[in-house]
């Protein structure tokens, strides 16, 4: 677990170094940001369906927010990315914590969701894609 926390901290440090460097940022389309965010969200959703189908109602409440960013062909913008980051991902994190799976699997899902949050936060803070 310490190794996972160290990896997450290094990832966060690397992202913060990128944002504070003097290198000019290239505009990144929101769809490209979504492509980085959605795989860990999909992995978490898949785990929920397999491990505990009773979570379906809770996930159904946030599914429209997830679909606005992660559904193929979605018209992704910074607002939908920010909404996903601030509303759906925290719910997914709570659900991951409640799953009856090995701690290593929980940590892997959490780290993926944290990475998605970091990507979204960096993009929205920088106004990337505007």
Backbone atoms as SQL, in Angstrom:
CREATE TABLE atoms (id INTEGER PRIMARY KEY, chain TEXT, resi INTEGER, resn TEXT, atom TEXT, x REAL, y REAL, z REAL);
INSERT INTO atoms VALUES
  (1, 'A', 1, 'UNK', 'N', 0.825, -1.189, 0.000),
  (2, 'A', 1, 'UNK', 'CA', 0.000, 0.000, 0.000),
  (3, 'A', 1, 'UNK', 'C', 0.868, 1.250, 0.000),
  (4, 'A', 2, 'UNK', 'N', 1.975, 1.216, 0.723),
  (5, 'A', 2, 'UNK', 'CA', 2.891, 2.353, 0.748),
  (6, 'A', 2, 'UNK', 'C', 3.447, 2.604, -0.639),
  (7, 'A', 3, 'UNK', 'N', 3.727, 1.530, -1.368),
  (8, 'A', 3, 'UNK', 'CA', 4.245, 1.664, -2.726),
  (9, 'A', 3, 'UNK', 'C', 3.217, 2.367, -3.612),
  (10, 'A', 4, 'UNK', 'N', 1.934, 2.019, -3.471),
  (11, 'A', 4, 'UNK', 'CA', 0.872, 2.640, -4.256),
  (12, 'A', 4, 'UNK', 'C', 0.741, 4.122, -3.929),
  (13, 'A', 5, 'UNK', 'N', 0.841, 4.451, -2.658),
  (14, 'A', 5, 'UNK', 'CA', 0.740, 5.856, -2.248),
  (15, 'A', 5, 'UNK', 'C', 1.930, 6.637, -2.790),
  (16, 'A', 6, 'UNK', 'N', 3.104, 6.027, -2.764),
  (17, 'A', 6, 'UNK', 'CA', 4.302, 6.674, -3.307),
  (18, 'A', 6, 'UNK', 'C', 4.143, 6.931, -4.800),
  (19, 'A', 7, 'UNK', 'N', 3.605, 5.946, -5.519),
  (20, 'A', 7, 'UNK', 'CA', 3.395, 6.106, -6.961),
  (21, 'A', 7, 'UNK', 'C', 2.409, 7.236, -7.219),
  (22, 'A', 8, 'UNK', 'N', 1.320, 7.281, -6.456),
  (23, 'A', 8, 'UNK', 'CA', 0.325, 8.344, -6.621),
  (24, 'A', 8, 'UNK', 'C', 0.936, 9.717, -6.326),
  (25, 'A', 9, 'UNK', 'N', 1.767, 9.787, -5.288),
  (26, 'A', 9, 'UNK', 'CA', 2.406, 11.059, -4.941),
  (27, 'A', 9, 'UNK', 'C', 3.363, 11.507, -6.040),
  (28, 'A', 10, 'UNK', 'N', 4.117, 10.568, -6.593),
  (29, 'A', 10, 'UNK', 'CA', 5.033, 10.910, -7.687),
  (30, 'A', 10, 'UNK', 'C', 4.267, 11.361, -8.920),
  (31, 'A', 11, 'UNK', 'N', 3.149, 10.717, -9.191),
  (32, 'A', 11, 'UNK', 'CA', 2.324, 11.106, -10.330),
  (33, 'A', 11, 'UNK', 'C', 1.795, 12.525, -10.132),
  (34, 'A', 12, 'UNK', 'N', 1.315, 12.819, -8.944),
  (35, 'A', 12, 'UNK', 'CA', 0.811, 14.162, -8.645),
  (36, 'A', 12, 'UNK', 'C', 1.923, 15.204, -8.758),
  (37, 'A', 13, 'UNK', 'N', 3.109, 14.852, -8.275),
  (38, 'A', 13, 'UNK', 'CA', 4.246, 15.762, -8.365),
  (39, 'A', 13, 'UNK', 'C', 4.613, 16.027, -9.819),
  (40, 'A', 14, 'UNK', 'N', 4.600, 14.985, -10.633),
  (41, 'A', 14, 'UNK', 'CA', 4.923, 15.144, -12.052),
  (42, 'A', 14, 'UNK', 'C', 3.909, 16.060, -12.732),
  (43, 'A', 15, 'UNK', 'N', 2.625, 15.885, -12.413),
  (44, 'A', 15, 'UNK', 'CA', 1.605, 16.752, -12.995),
  (45, 'A', 15, 'UNK', 'C', 1.780, 18.196, -12.547),
  (46, 'A', 16, 'UNK', 'N', 2.097, 18.399, -11.274),
  (47, 'A', 16, 'UNK', 'CA', 2.268, 19.770, -10.802),
  (48, 'A', 16, 'UNK', 'C', 3.502, 20.413, -11.417),
  (49, 'A', 17, 'UNK', 'N', 4.530, 19.630, -11.654),
  (50, 'A', 17, 'UNK', 'CA', 5.734, 20.164, -12.299),
  (51, 'A', 17, 'UNK', 'C', 5.422, 20.599, -13.724),
  (52, 'A', 18, 'UNK', 'N', 4.581, 19.830, -14.398),
  (53, 'A', 18, 'UNK', 'CA', 4.198, 20.192, -15.763),
  (54, 'A', 18, 'UNK', 'C', 3.437, 21.513, -15.781),
  (55, 'A', 19, 'UNK', 'N', 2.576, 21.715, -14.803),
  (56, 'A', 19, 'UNK', 'CA', 1.771, 22.926, -14.817),
  (57, 'A', 19, 'UNK', 'C', 2.564, 24.162, -14.425),
  (58, 'A', 20, 'UNK', 'N', 3.656, 23.977, -13.704),
  (59, 'A', 20, 'UNK', 'CA', 4.397, 25.145, -13.261),
  (60, 'A', 20, 'UNK', 'C', 5.623, 25.429, -14.124),
  (61, 'A', 21, 'UNK', 'N', 5.848, 24.619, -15.140),
  (62, 'A', 21, 'UNK', 'CA', 7.028, 24.835, -15.983),
  (63, 'A', 21, 'UNK', 'C', 6.801, 26.004, -16.925),
  (64, 'A', 22, 'UNK', 'N', 7.870, 26.449, -17.527),
  (65, 'A', 22, 'UNK', 'CA', 7.808, 27.576, -18.448),
  (66, 'A', 22, 'UNK', 'C', 7.483, 27.141, -19.878),
  (67, 'A', 23, 'UNK', 'N', 7.270, 25.858, -20.092),
  (68, 'A', 23, 'UNK', 'CA', 6.966, 25.346, -21.420),
  (69, 'A', 23, 'UNK', 'C', 5.534, 25.735, -21.777),
  (70, 'A', 24, 'UNK', 'N', 5.357, 26.235, -22.993),
  (71, 'A', 24, 'UNK', 'CA', 4.018, 26.613, -23.434),
  (72, 'A', 24, 'UNK', 'C', 3.152, 25.370, -23.571),
  (73, 'A', 25, 'UNK', 'N', 1.916, 25.480, -23.112),
  (74, 'A', 25, 'UNK', 'CA', 0.986, 24.357, -23.206),
  (75, 'A', 25, 'UNK', 'C', 0.305, 24.382, -24.560),
  (76, 'A', 26, 'UNK', 'N', 0.221, 23.213, -25.154),
  (77, 'A', 26, 'UNK', 'CA', -0.511, 23.085, -26.400),
  (78, 'A', 26, 'UNK', 'C', -1.974, 22.818, -26.076),
  (79, 'A', 27, 'UNK', 'N', -2.875, 23.353, -26.856),
  (80, 'A', 27, 'UNK', 'CA', -4.286, 23.069, -26.595),
  (81, 'A', 27, 'UNK', 'C', -4.550, 21.575, -26.796),
  (82, 'A', 28, 'UNK', 'N', -5.250, 21.004, -25.869),
  (83, 'A', 28, 'UNK', 'CA', -5.599, 19.591, -25.933),
  (84, 'A', 28, 'UNK', 'C', -7.116, 19.509, -26.048),
  (85, 'A', 29, 'UNK', 'N', -7.605, 18.805, -27.046),
  (86, 'A', 29, 'UNK', 'CA', -9.063, 18.703, -27.172),
  (87, 'A', 29, 'UNK', 'C', -9.675, 17.984, -25.961),
  (88, 'A', 30, 'UNK', 'N', -10.834, 18.430, -25.510),
  (89, 'A', 30, 'UNK', 'CA', -11.482, 17.765, -24.381),
  (90, 'A', 30, 'UNK', 'C', -11.679, 16.260, -24.596),
  (91, 'A', 31, 'UNK', 'N', -11.903, 15.852, -25.838),
  (92, 'A', 31, 'UNK', 'CA', -12.070, 14.413, -26.108),
  (93, 'A', 31, 'UNK', 'C', -10.800, 13.638, -25.768),
  (94, 'A', 32, 'UNK', 'N', -9.652, 14.260, -25.962),
  (95, 'A', 32, 'UNK', 'CA', -8.387, 13.608, -25.608),
  (96, 'A', 32, 'UNK', 'C', -8.237, 13.510, -24.086),
  (97, 'A', 33, 'UNK', 'N', -8.697, 14.503, -23.378),
  (98, 'A', 33, 'UNK', 'CA', -8.687, 14.457, -21.919),
  (99, 'A', 33, 'UNK', 'C', -9.608, 13.334, -21.443),
  (100, 'A', 34, 'UNK', 'N', -10.778, 13.244, -22.054),
  (101, 'A', 34, 'UNK', 'CA', -11.729, 12.179, -21.712),
  (102, 'A', 34, 'UNK', 'C', -11.122, 10.804, -21.971),
  (103, 'A', 35, 'UNK', 'N', -10.358, 10.683, -23.047),
  (104, 'A', 35, 'UNK', 'CA', -9.732, 9.395, -23.370),
  (105, 'A', 35, 'UNK', 'C', -8.761, 8.958, -22.275),
  (106, 'A', 36, 'UNK', 'N', -8.188, 9.908, -21.556),
  (107, 'A', 36, 'UNK', 'CA', -7.291, 9.583, -20.445),
  (108, 'A', 36, 'UNK', 'C', -8.081, 9.283, -19.171),
  (109, 'A', 37, 'UNK', 'N', -9.218, 9.924, -19.003),
  (110, 'A', 37, 'UNK', 'CA', -10.008, 9.772, -17.787),
  (111, 'A', 37, 'UNK', 'C', -10.886, 8.528, -17.777),
  (112, 'A', 38, 'UNK', 'N', -11.428, 8.170, -18.904),
  (113, 'A', 38, 'UNK', 'CA', -12.502, 7.174, -18.954),
  (114, 'A', 38, 'UNK', 'C', -12.082, 5.723, -18.703),
  (115, 'A', 39, 'UNK', 'N', -10.897, 5.269, -19.100),
  (116, 'A', 39, 'UNK', 'CA', -10.567, 3.864, -18.817),
  (117, 'A', 39, 'UNK', 'C', -10.633, 3.475, -17.338),
  (118, 'A', 40, 'UNK', 'N', -10.088, 4.271, -16.398),
  (119, 'A', 40, 'UNK', 'CA', -10.235, 3.856, -15.000),
  (120, 'A', 40, 'UNK', 'C', -11.678, 3.941, -14.493),
  (121, 'A', 41, 'UNK', 'N', -12.450, 4.849, -15.058),
  (122, 'A', 41, 'UNK', 'CA', -13.865, 4.943, -14.674),
  (123, 'A', 41, 'UNK', 'C', -14.606, 3.704, -15.170),
  (124, 'A', 42, 'UNK', 'N', -14.309, 3.289, -16.398),
  (125, 'A', 42, 'UNK', 'CA', -14.926, 2.080, -16.947),
  (126, 'A', 42, 'UNK', 'C', -14.527, 0.848, -16.134),
  (127, 'A', 43, 'UNK', 'N', -13.267, 0.782, -15.715),
  (128, 'A', 43, 'UNK', 'CA', -12.802, -0.354, -14.905),
  (129, 'A', 43, 'UNK', 'C', -13.551, -0.409, -13.581),
  (130, 'A', 44, 'UNK', 'N', -13.750, 0.740, -12.960),
  (131, 'A', 44, 'UNK', 'CA', -14.487, 0.780, -11.697),
  (132, 'A', 44, 'UNK', 'C', -15.932, 0.351, -11.911),
  (133, 'A', 45, 'UNK', 'N', -16.566, 0.867, -12.962),
  (134, 'A', 45, 'UNK', 'CA', -17.950, 0.489, -13.252),
  (135, 'A', 45, 'UNK', 'C', -18.086, -1.007, -13.494),
  (136, 'A', 46, 'UNK', 'N', -17.132, -1.571, -14.207),
  (137, 'A', 46, 'UNK', 'CA', -17.159, -3.002, -14.485),
  (138, 'A', 46, 'UNK', 'C', -17.016, -3.798, -13.181),
  (139, 'A', 47, 'UNK', 'N', -16.151, -3.356, -12.303),
  (140, 'A', 47, 'UNK', 'CA', -15.965, -4.036, -11.020),
  (141, 'A', 47, 'UNK', 'C', -17.252, -3.991, -10.203),
  (142, 'A', 48, 'UNK', 'N', -17.956, -2.870, -10.236),
  (143, 'A', 48, 'UNK', 'CA', -19.200, -2.747, -9.481),
  (144, 'A', 48, 'UNK', 'C', -20.222, -3.764, -9.975),
  (145, 'A', 49, 'UNK', 'N', -20.355, -3.856, -11.291),
  (146, 'A', 49, 'UNK', 'CA', -21.348, -4.752, -11.872),
  (147, 'A', 49, 'UNK', 'C', -21.061, -6.211, -11.538),
  (148, 'A', 50, 'UNK', 'N', -19.788, -6.574, -11.514),
  (149, 'A', 50, 'UNK', 'CA', -19.406, -7.962, -11.259),
  (150, 'A', 50, 'UNK', 'C', -19.473, -8.287, -9.769),
  (151, 'A', 51, 'UNK', 'N', -18.936, -7.411, -8.933),
  (152, 'A', 51, 'UNK', 'CA', -18.791, -7.706, -7.512),
  (153, 'A', 51, 'UNK', 'C', -20.088, -7.500, -6.737),
  (154, 'A', 52, 'UNK', 'N', -20.807, -6.422, -7.031),
  (155, 'A', 52, 'UNK', 'CA', -21.997, -6.116, -6.234),
  (156, 'A', 52, 'UNK', 'C', -23.078, -5.464, -7.096),
  (157, 'A', 53, 'UNK', 'N', -23.917, -6.281, -7.739),
  (158, 'A', 53, 'UNK', 'CA', -24.971, -5.735, -8.593),
  (159, 'A', 53, 'UNK', 'C', -25.972, -4.851, -7.839),
  (160, 'A', 54, 'UNK', 'N', -26.008, -4.930, -6.516),
  (161, 'A', 54, 'UNK', 'CA', -26.936, -4.085, -5.749),
  (162, 'A', 54, 'UNK', 'C', -26.538, -2.609, -5.807),
  (163, 'A', 55, 'UNK', 'N', -25.333, -2.337, -6.305),
  (164, 'A', 55, 'UNK', 'CA', -24.881, -0.948, -6.421),
  (165, 'A', 55, 'UNK', 'C', -25.460, -0.257, -7.657),
  (166, 'A', 56, 'UNK', 'N', -26.142, -1.003, -8.496),
  (167, 'A', 56, 'UNK', 'CA', -26.670, -0.451, -9.748),
  (168, 'A', 56, 'UNK', 'C', -27.488, 0.836, -9.557),
  (169, 'A', 57, 'UNK', 'N', -28.388, 0.915, -8.561),
  (170, 'A', 57, 'UNK', 'CA', -29.145, 2.166, -8.404),
  (171, 'A', 57, 'UNK', 'C', -28.252, 3.375, -8.090),
  (172, 'A', 58, 'UNK', 'N', -27.238, 3.169, -7.269),
  (173, 'A', 58, 'UNK', 'CA', -26.337, 4.274, -6.924),
  (174, 'A', 58, 'UNK', 'C', -25.551, 4.729, -8.160),
  (175, 'A', 59, 'UNK', 'N', -25.090, 3.763, -8.946),
  (176, 'A', 59, 'UNK', 'CA', -24.336, 4.082, -10.158),
  (177, 'A', 59, 'UNK', 'C', -25.261, 4.723, -11.198),
  (178, 'A', 60, 'UNK', 'N', -26.506, 4.256, -11.268),
  (179, 'A', 60, 'UNK', 'CA', -27.457, 4.812, -12.237),
  (180, 'A', 60, 'UNK', 'C', -27.666, 6.309, -12.024),
  (181, 'A', 61, 'UNK', 'N', -27.555, 6.779, -10.790),
  (182, 'A', 61, 'UNK', 'CA', -27.733, 8.199, -10.498),
  (183, 'A', 61, 'UNK', 'C', -26.635, 9.056, -11.130),
  (184, 'A', 62, 'UNK', 'N', -25.424, 8.510, -11.231),
  (185, 'A', 62, 'UNK', 'CA', -24.320, 9.303, -11.787),
  (186, 'A', 62, 'UNK', 'C', -23.992, 8.912, -13.224),
  (187, 'A', 63, 'UNK', 'N', -24.652, 7.880, -13.744),
  (188, 'A', 63, 'UNK', 'CA', -24.336, 7.404, -15.092),
  (189, 'A', 63, 'UNK', 'C', -24.491, 8.487, -16.166),
  (190, 'A', 64, 'UNK', 'N', -25.523, 9.349, -16.106),
  (191, 'A', 64, 'UNK', 'CA', -25.619, 10.409, -17.124),
  (192, 'A', 64, 'UNK', 'C', -24.391, 11.338, -17.131),
  (193, 'A', 65, 'UNK', 'N', -23.829, 11.609, -15.955),
  (194, 'A', 65, 'UNK', 'CA', -22.634, 12.461, -15.874),
  (195, 'A', 65, 'UNK', 'C', -21.441, 11.730, -16.498),
  (196, 'A', 66, 'UNK', 'N', -21.338, 10.432, -16.223),
  (197, 'A', 66, 'UNK', 'CA', -20.259, 9.632, -16.805),
  (198, 'A', 66, 'UNK', 'C', -20.427, 9.562, -18.321),
  (199, 'A', 67, 'UNK', 'N', -21.660, 9.306, -18.783),
  (200, 'A', 67, 'UNK', 'CA', -21.918, 9.197, -20.220),
  (201, 'A', 67, 'UNK', 'C', -21.614, 10.496, -20.960),
  (202, 'A', 68, 'UNK', 'N', -21.819, 11.636, -20.302),
  (203, 'A', 68, 'UNK', 'CA', -21.564, 12.928, -20.950),
  (204, 'A', 68, 'UNK', 'C', -20.099, 13.100, -21.330),
  (205, 'A', 69, 'UNK', 'N', -19.223, 12.327, -20.692),
  (206, 'A', 69, 'UNK', 'CA', -17.793, 12.407, -20.990),
  (207, 'A', 69, 'UNK', 'C', -17.290, 11.123, -21.642),
  (208, 'A', 70, 'UNK', 'N', -17.747, 9.975, -21.161),
  (209, 'A', 70, 'UNK', 'CA', -17.132, 8.707, -21.543),
  (210, 'A', 70, 'UNK', 'C', -17.876, 7.903, -22.604),
  (211, 'A', 71, 'UNK', 'N', -19.098, 8.262, -22.904),
  (212, 'A', 71, 'UNK', 'CA', -19.847, 7.513, -23.909),
  (213, 'A', 71, 'UNK', 'C', -19.269, 7.830, -25.293),
  (214, 'A', 72, 'UNK', 'N', -19.038, 6.809, -26.120),
  (215, 'A', 72, 'UNK', 'CA', -18.514, 7.080, -27.471),
  (216, 'A', 72, 'UNK', 'C', -19.390, 8.093, -28.212),
  (217, 'A', 73, 'UNK', 'N', -18.733, 9.065, -28.788),
  (218, 'A', 73, 'UNK', 'CA', -19.436, 10.099, -29.534),
  (219, 'A', 73, 'UNK', 'C', -19.955, 11.252, -28.693),
  (220, 'A', 74, 'UNK', 'N', -19.680, 11.240, -27.385),
  (221, 'A', 74, 'UNK', 'CA', -20.157, 12.313, -26.513),
  (222, 'A', 74, 'UNK', 'C', -19.512, 13.640, -26.912),
  (223, 'A', 75, 'UNK', 'N', -20.273, 14.711, -26.804),
  (224, 'A', 75, 'UNK', 'CA', -19.764, 16.060, -27.073),
  (225, 'A', 75, 'UNK', 'C', -19.118, 16.574, -25.789),
  (226, 'A', 76, 'UNK', 'N', -17.869, 16.217, -25.588),
  (227, 'A', 76, 'UNK', 'CA', -17.160, 16.521, -24.344),
  (228, 'A', 76, 'UNK', 'C', -16.675, 17.963, -24.353),
  (229, 'A', 77, 'UNK', 'N', -16.859, 18.637, -23.229),
  (230, 'A', 77, 'UNK', 'CA', -16.285, 19.971, -23.050),
  (231, 'A', 77, 'UNK', 'C', -15.744, 20.060, -21.623),
  (232, 'A', 78, 'UNK', 'N', -15.106, 21.177, -21.317),
  (233, 'A', 78, 'UNK', 'CA', -14.509, 21.315, -19.991),
  (234, 'A', 78, 'UNK', 'C', -15.547, 21.291, -18.872),
  (235, 'A', 79, 'UNK', 'N', -16.737, 21.768, -19.144),
  (236, 'A', 79, 'UNK', 'CA', -17.788, 21.748, -18.123),
  (237, 'A', 79, 'UNK', 'C', -18.175, 20.316, -17.771),
  (238, 'A', 80, 'UNK', 'N', -18.341, 19.467, -18.799),
  (239, 'A', 80, 'UNK', 'CA', -18.711, 18.075, -18.521),
  (240, 'A', 80, 'UNK', 'C', -17.579, 17.335, -17.822),
  (241, 'A', 81, 'UNK', 'N', -16.340, 17.651, -18.170),
  (242, 'A', 81, 'UNK', 'CA', -15.189, 17.039, -17.500),
  (243, 'A', 81, 'UNK', 'C', -15.145, 17.472, -16.035),
  (244, 'A', 82, 'UNK', 'N', -15.353, 18.755, -15.790),
  (245, 'A', 82, 'UNK', 'CA', -15.344, 19.275, -14.418),
  (246, 'A', 82, 'UNK', 'C', -16.490, 18.672, -13.596),
  (247, 'A', 83, 'UNK', 'N', -17.662, 18.548, -14.191),
  (248, 'A', 83, 'UNK', 'CA', -18.808, 17.951, -13.498),
  (249, 'A', 83, 'UNK', 'C', -18.515, 16.503, -13.140),
  (250, 'A', 84, 'UNK', 'N', -17.949, 15.761, -14.072),
  (251, 'A', 84, 'UNK', 'CA', -17.582, 14.370, -13.808),
  (252, 'A', 84, 'UNK', 'C', -16.595, 14.296, -12.652),
  (253, 'A', 85, 'UNK', 'N', -15.608, 15.160, -12.681),
  (254, 'A', 85, 'UNK', 'CA', -14.581, 15.170, -11.643),
  (255, 'A', 85, 'UNK', 'C', -15.155, 15.495, -10.263),
  (256, 'A', 86, 'UNK', 'N', -16.063, 16.443, -10.206),
  (257, 'A', 86, 'UNK', 'CA', -16.562, 16.920, -8.913),
  (258, 'A', 86, 'UNK', 'C', -17.770, 16.155, -8.382),
  (259, 'A', 87, 'UNK', 'N', -18.490, 15.445, -9.249),
  (260, 'A', 87, 'UNK', 'CA', -19.688, 14.756, -8.771),
  (261, 'A', 87, 'UNK', 'C', -19.586, 13.240, -8.871),
  (262, 'A', 88, 'UNK', 'N', -19.262, 12.730, -10.036),
  (263, 'A', 88, 'UNK', 'CA', -19.296, 11.274, -10.235),
  (264, 'A', 88, 'UNK', 'C', -18.089, 10.563, -9.631),
  (265, 'A', 89, 'UNK', 'N', -16.898, 11.098, -9.831),
  (266, 'A', 89, 'UNK', 'CA', -15.713, 10.398, -9.332),
  (267, 'A', 89, 'UNK', 'C', -15.732, 10.263, -7.805),
  (268, 'A', 90, 'UNK', 'N', -16.134, 11.266, -7.039),
  (269, 'A', 90, 'UNK', 'CA', -16.216, 11.048, -5.581),
  (270, 'A', 90, 'UNK', 'C', -17.188, 9.924, -5.202),
  (271, 'A', 91, 'UNK', 'N', -18.298, 9.811, -5.906),
  (272, 'A', 91, 'UNK', 'CA', -19.234, 8.711, -5.635),
  (273, 'A', 91, 'UNK', 'C', -18.573, 7.381, -5.962),
  (274, 'A', 92, 'UNK', 'N', -17.877, 7.325, -7.097),
  (275, 'A', 92, 'UNK', 'CA', -17.183, 6.088, -7.475),
  (276, 'A', 92, 'UNK', 'C', -16.135, 5.709, -6.429),
  (277, 'A', 93, 'UNK', 'N', -15.435, 6.688, -5.900),
  (278, 'A', 93, 'UNK', 'CA', -14.430, 6.423, -4.857),
  (279, 'A', 93, 'UNK', 'C', -15.098, 5.820, -3.619),
  (280, 'A', 94, 'UNK', 'N', -16.242, 6.359, -3.225),
  (281, 'A', 94, 'UNK', 'CA', -16.966, 5.819, -2.074),
  (282, 'A', 94, 'UNK', 'C', -17.410, 4.382, -2.320),
  (283, 'A', 95, 'UNK', 'N', -17.894, 4.132, -3.528),
  (284, 'A', 95, 'UNK', 'CA', -18.367, 2.790, -3.859),
  (285, 'A', 95, 'UNK', 'C', -17.203, 1.805, -3.866),
  (286, 'A', 96, 'UNK', 'N', -16.066, 2.213, -4.407),
  (287, 'A', 96, 'UNK', 'CA', -14.882, 1.334, -4.407),
  (288, 'A', 96, 'UNK', 'C', -14.539, 0.936, -2.979),
  (289, 'A', 97, 'UNK', 'N', -14.615, 1.862, -2.065),
  (290, 'A', 97, 'UNK', 'CA', -14.286, 1.574, -0.664),
  (291, 'A', 97, 'UNK', 'C', -15.234, 0.564, -0.041),
  (292, 'A', 98, 'UNK', 'N', -16.442, 0.476, -0.570),
  (293, 'A', 98, 'UNK', 'CA', -17.428, -0.444, 0.007),
  (294, 'A', 98, 'UNK', 'C', -17.394, -1.836, -0.620),
  (295, 'A', 99, 'UNK', 'N', -16.619, -2.019, -1.670),
  (296, 'A', 99, 'UNK', 'CA', -16.593, -3.317, -2.347),
  (297, 'A', 99, 'UNK', 'C', -15.889, -4.375, -1.515),
  (298, 'A', 100, 'UNK', 'N', -16.420, -5.566, -1.575),
  (299, 'A', 100, 'UNK', 'CA', -15.819, -6.704, -0.878),
  (300, 'A', 100, 'UNK', 'C', -14.826, -7.388, -1.827),
  (301, 'A', 101, 'UNK', 'N', -13.733, -6.683, -2.086),
  (302, 'A', 101, 'UNK', 'CA', -12.661, -7.212, -2.938),
  (303, 'A', 101, 'UNK', 'C', -11.347, -7.056, -2.177),
  (304, 'A', 102, 'UNK', 'N', -10.314, -7.758, -2.629),
  (305, 'A', 102, 'UNK', 'CA', -9.029, -7.632, -1.937),
  (306, 'A', 102, 'UNK', 'C', -8.546, -6.172, -1.910),
  (307, 'A', 103, 'UNK', 'N', -7.867, -5.792, -0.835),
  (308, 'A', 103, 'UNK', 'CA', -7.378, -4.414, -0.703),
  (309, 'A', 103, 'UNK', 'C', -6.519, -3.967, -1.888),
  (310, 'A', 104, 'UNK', 'N', -5.743, -4.866, -2.454),
  (311, 'A', 104, 'UNK', 'CA', -4.896, -4.485, -3.592),
  (312, 'A', 104, 'UNK', 'C', -5.750, -4.074, -4.786),
  (313, 'A', 105, 'UNK', 'N', -6.866, -4.768, -5.002),
  (314, 'A', 105, 'UNK', 'CA', -7.757, -4.396, -6.101),
  (315, 'A', 105, 'UNK', 'C', -8.447, -3.066, -5.815),
  (316, 'A', 106, 'UNK', 'N', -8.847, -2.860, -4.565),
  (317, 'A', 106, 'UNK', 'CA', -9.443, -1.571, -4.199),
  (318, 'A', 106, 'UNK', 'C', -8.451, -0.436, -4.461),
  (319, 'A', 107, 'UNK', 'N', -7.217, -0.659, -4.059),
  (320, 'A', 107, 'UNK', 'CA', -6.191, 0.377, -4.230),
  (321, 'A', 107, 'UNK', 'C', -5.947, 0.661, -5.714),
  (322, 'A', 108, 'UNK', 'N', -5.944, -0.372, -6.523),
  (323, 'A', 108, 'UNK', 'CA', -5.738, -0.191, -7.962),
  (324, 'A', 108, 'UNK', 'C', -6.872, 0.642, -8.568),
  (325, 'A', 109, 'UNK', 'N', -8.108, 0.327, -8.198),
  (326, 'A', 109, 'UNK', 'CA', -9.246, 1.111, -8.687),
  (327, 'A', 109, 'UNK', 'C', -9.178, 2.549, -8.188),
  (328, 'A', 110, 'UNK', 'N', -8.847, 2.733, -6.906),
  (329, 'A', 110, 'UNK', 'CA', -8.727, 4.083, -6.339),
  (330, 'A', 110, 'UNK', 'C', -7.663, 4.897, -7.065),
  (331, 'A', 111, 'UNK', 'N', -6.503, 4.294, -7.300),
  (332, 'A', 111, 'UNK', 'CA', -5.420, 5.013, -7.980),
  (333, 'A', 111, 'UNK', 'C', -5.820, 5.421, -9.395),
  (334, 'A', 112, 'UNK', 'N', -6.551, 4.554, -10.071),
  (335, 'A', 112, 'UNK', 'CA', -7.038, 4.911, -11.401),
  (336, 'A', 112, 'UNK', 'C', -7.980, 6.100, -11.351),
  (337, 'A', 113, 'UNK', 'N', -8.865, 6.103, -10.365),
  (338, 'A', 113, 'UNK', 'CA', -9.802, 7.218, -10.230),
  (339, 'A', 113, 'UNK', 'C', -9.085, 8.499, -9.801),
  (340, 'A', 114, 'UNK', 'N', -8.081, 8.369, -8.954),
  (341, 'A', 114, 'UNK', 'CA', -7.279, 9.539, -8.560),
  (342, 'A', 114, 'UNK', 'C', -6.564, 10.112, -9.779),
  (343, 'A', 115, 'UNK', 'N', -6.023, 9.242, -10.605),
  (344, 'A', 115, 'UNK', 'CA', -5.356, 9.706, -11.834),
  (345, 'A', 115, 'UNK', 'C', -6.350, 10.446, -12.722),
  (346, 'A', 116, 'UNK', 'N', -7.560, 9.923, -12.846),
  (347, 'A', 116, 'UNK', 'CA', -8.592, 10.604, -13.638),
  (348, 'A', 116, 'UNK', 'C', -8.922, 11.969, -13.049),
  (349, 'A', 117, 'UNK', 'N', -9.001, 12.041, -11.720),
  (350, 'A', 117, 'UNK', 'CA', -9.254, 13.330, -11.074),
  (351, 'A', 117, 'UNK', 'C', -8.138, 14.327, -11.351),
  (352, 'A', 118, 'UNK', 'N', -6.908, 13.858, -11.283),
  (353, 'A', 118, 'UNK', 'CA', -5.766, 14.747, -11.525),
  (354, 'A', 118, 'UNK', 'C', -5.766, 15.267, -12.958),
  (355, 'A', 119, 'UNK', 'N', -6.053, 14.404, -13.908),
  (356, 'A', 119, 'UNK', 'CA', -6.111, 14.827, -15.311),
  (357, 'A', 119, 'UNK', 'C', -7.200, 15.880, -15.486),
  (358, 'A', 120, 'UNK', 'N', -8.376, 15.617, -14.918),
  (359, 'A', 120, 'UNK', 'CA', -9.495, 16.560, -15.040),
  (360, 'A', 120, 'UNK', 'C', -9.188, 17.884, -14.361),
  (361, 'A', 121, 'UNK', 'N', -8.631, 17.821, -13.163),
  (362, 'A', 121, 'UNK', 'CA', -8.329, 19.051, -12.429),
  (363, 'A', 121, 'UNK', 'C', -7.292, 19.894, -13.162),
  (364, 'A', 122, 'UNK', 'N', -6.282, 19.240, -13.683),
  (365, 'A', 122, 'UNK', 'CA', -5.244, 19.967, -14.432),
  (366, 'A', 122, 'UNK', 'C', -5.830, 20.614, -15.678),
  (367, 'A', 123, 'UNK', 'N', -6.651, 19.873, -16.395),
  (368, 'A', 123, 'UNK', 'CA', -7.240, 20.402, -17.631),
  (369, 'A', 123, 'UNK', 'C', -8.174, 21.570, -17.360),
  (370, 'A', 124, 'UNK', 'N', -9.038, 21.430, -16.368),
  (371, 'A', 124, 'UNK', 'CA', -9.976, 22.508, -16.092),
  (372, 'A', 124, 'UNK', 'C', -9.294, 23.727, -15.486),
  (373, 'A', 125, 'UNK', 'N', -8.291, 23.516, -14.650),
  (374, 'A', 125, 'UNK', 'CA', -7.566, 24.647, -14.059),
  (375, 'A', 125, 'UNK', 'C', -6.818, 25.432, -15.126),
  (376, 'A', 126, 'UNK', 'N', -6.286, 24.723, -16.097),
  (377, 'A', 126, 'UNK', 'CA', -5.506, 25.375, -17.147),
  (378, 'A', 126, 'UNK', 'C', -6.389, 25.891, -18.275),
  (379, 'A', 127, 'UNK', 'N', -7.663, 25.493, -18.258),
  (380, 'A', 127, 'UNK', 'CA', -8.553, 25.897, -19.350),
  (381, 'A', 127, 'UNK', 'C', -8.188, 25.227, -20.641),
  (382, 'A', 128, 'UNK', 'N', -7.574, 24.055, -20.563),
  (383, 'A', 128, 'UNK', 'CA', -7.156, 23.326, -21.761),
  (384, 'A', 128, 'UNK', 'C', -8.384, 22.983, -22.575),
  (385, 'A', 129, 'UNK', 'N', -8.259, 23.119, -23.854),
  (386, 'A', 129, 'UNK', 'CA', -9.348, 22.748, -24.751),
  (387, 'A', 129, 'UNK', 'C', -10.311, 23.884, -25.046),
  (388, 'A', 130, 'UNK', 'N', -10.109, 25.040, -24.445),
  (389, 'A', 130, 'UNK', 'CA', -11.005, 26.175, -24.717),
  (390, 'A', 130, 'UNK', 'C', -10.644, 26.814, -26.024);
